[in-house]
Structures are given as structure tokens and as C-alpha cells.
Amino acid sequence: MRFMIIRKADKNTEAGTMPSTELITAMMKYNEELVQAGVMLAGEGLQPSTKGARISFSGGKPTVFDGPFAETKELIAGFTMIQVKSRQEAIEWVKRWPALDGDGAVELELRQVFEAEDFGAEFTPELRETEERLRRQSSGA
């Protein structure tokens, strides 16, 4: 099972405040534990929404809105992708998130990633084959 740990934005991440050496060290230690356990797939921090854009579609036509975006609590400051055996194992990893982050007041969200089998019969063998081919091509394998 794959899960995304979403680090919600706050006033500091939206202001572009860079983390301290202590926090970077703590995050690296956490990431190293994930890697050594064989569960980490990816992880990145995101630039503030001032450097982002939202694209809304109406009637199939896109409209671009440049950041910043007002609802900070709804924004994402970073993510970690993990692959574990259960939701409970994912939660246990999230509980180990470094306490230094957000001065101990960080909000994380855990979301399970859809797998091919979750889509049922609508995800035909031909579509599965296409997905597998695209995954191989994008990973360089």
C-alpha cells in the first residue's frame, strides 16, 4: 500500500522561511530511517504558493490564477511517499515525524494512493498495460 504524508503549509512555509540546520538534520534522520526500513519512495518540500499557480477549468477551458493563495491551512508545504503493509503502519511512521517541525505544532495528513486494482473492471487489461508501460518509461527502466 502506498501512502502520501502531506505536510500542511503554515505562515512560515508560506513566507518562505527556510528551516534551521537542526530541523534539516532531524528531517534527514527521519528520511534515513524510512529509507533503511525500505518504505520511502519519495519526499520533497514545496516552494511557497507565491511561486505557484492554480489552473481552473470551466467548460473545458483553463484559467490561470497566480499565487499566493489565501487559505494557508489548505495548502501543501511538502510530501513524503511511503510504501507499507497497512494503514496502521503508515500512521506509526507519521507519528515519528520530527517534533522540531513547525515548532512542534505541525499538521500532517495521510492519504492512501489508488492502486490499479482499486478501479475494478473499468480499468481494463489494455488500460493496465498502458499504465505499466507509462510507469516504466517515466522511471527510465
C-alpha positions in Angstrom: 0.0 0.0 0.0 1.3 3.4 -0.9 0.5 6.5 1.2 1.3 10.1 0.9 2.2 12.0 4.0 1.2 15.6 3.3 2.9 18.4 5.3 0.4 21.2 5.5 1.6 24.8 5.0 1.7 27.4 7.7 2.7 31.0 8.0 6.4 30.2 8.0 6.3 27.9 5.0 4.2 30.4 3.0 6.6 33.2 4.0 9.5 31.1 2.5 11.2 30.9 5.9 13.9 28.3 5.5 14.3 25.5 8.1 17.0 25.6 10.7 20.0 23.3 10.5 18.5 21.4 13.4 15.3 20.8 11.6 17.0 19.8 8.4 19.1 17.4 10.4 16.1 15.9 12.1 14.2 15.5 8.8 17.3 13.8 7.2 17.4 11.4 10.1 13.7 10.6 9.7 14.1 10.2 5.9 17.1 7.9 6.6 15.0 5.7 8.9 12.3 5.5 6.2 14.9 4.6 3.5 16.6 2.0 5.8 13.3 0.4 6.5 12.7 0.2 2.8 9.4 2.2 2.9 10.4 5.6 1.4 9.5 6.2 -2.3 9.9 10.0 -2.5 9.9 13.1 -0.5 10.1 16.8 -1.3 9.4 20.2 0.2 7.5 22.7 -1.9 8.1 26.4 -2.6 5.5 28.8 -1.2 2.3 29.4 -3.1 3.6 32.9 -4.2 5.7 30.9 -6.7 2.7 28.7 -7.7 -0.4 28.9 -9.9 -3.8 27.4 -9.9 -5.5 26.4 -13.1 -9.3 26.1 -13.1 -11.3 24.6 -15.9 -14.8 25.7 -16.9 -16.4 24.3 -20.0 -13.1 22.6 -20.7 -11.2 26.0 -20.9 -8.3 26.7 -18.5 -8.0 29.9 -16.4 -4.7 30.5 -14.6 -4.5 32.2 -11.2 -1.1 33.1 -9.9 -0.3 32.7 -6.2 -0.2 33.5 -3.4 -3.3 31.7 -2.2 -5.1 32.9 0.9 -6.2 29.7 2.6 -2.8 28.7 4.1 -4.2 25.8 6.1 -5.4 24.1 2.8 -2.0 24.4 1.1 0.7 21.8 1.0 4.3 22.6 2.1 5.8 19.2 1.2 5.1 15.5 0.9 6.6 12.1 1.6 5.6 8.9 -0.3 5.9 5.6 1.5 5.0 2.0 0.7 3.9 0.0 3.7 1.8 -3.1 4.5 -1.1 -1.3 6.3 -2.7 2.0 7.1 -1.7 1.4 10.8 2.0 1.0 9.8 1.7 4.3 7.8 0.2 6.0 10.9 3.1 4.7 13.0 5.6 6.3 10.6 3.7 9.6 10.6 3.8 9.6 14.5 7.6 9.6 14.3 7.7 12.9 12.3 10.3 15.2 13.7 8.9 17.2 16.6 11.1 20.2 15.7 9.0 20.8 12.6 6.6 23.7 13.0 8.0 24.2 16.5 6.0 21.1 17.5 2.7 22.3 16.0 2.8 20.9 12.5 -0.3 19.4 10.7 0.2 16.3 8.6 -2.4 14.5 6.5 -2.1 10.8 5.5 -3.7 9.7 2.2 -3.7 6.3 0.6 -2.8 6.2 -3.1 -5.1 4.4 -5.5 -3.7 1.2 -6.9 -4.8 -0.4 -10.2 -6.9 -3.0 -8.5 -9.0 -0.3 -6.8 -10.6 0.7 -10.1 -12.3 -2.6 -10.8 -13.5 -3.7 -14.2 -13.4 -0.2 -15.6 -9.6 -0.4 -15.6 -9.4 -2.8 -18.5 -6.4 -5.1 -19.2 -5.5 -2.7 -22.1 -5.5 0.3 -19.8 -3.4 -1.6 -17.2 -0.9 -2.4 -19.9 -0.8 1.3 -20.9 -0.3 2.4 -17.3 2.5 -0.2 -16.8 4.2 1.0 -20.0 4.0 4.6 -18.9 5.4 3.9 -15.4 8.3 2.0 -17.0 9.0 4.9 -19.4 8.8 7.6 -16.7 11.1 5.7 -14.3 13.7 5.2 -17.1 13.5 1.4 -16.7 
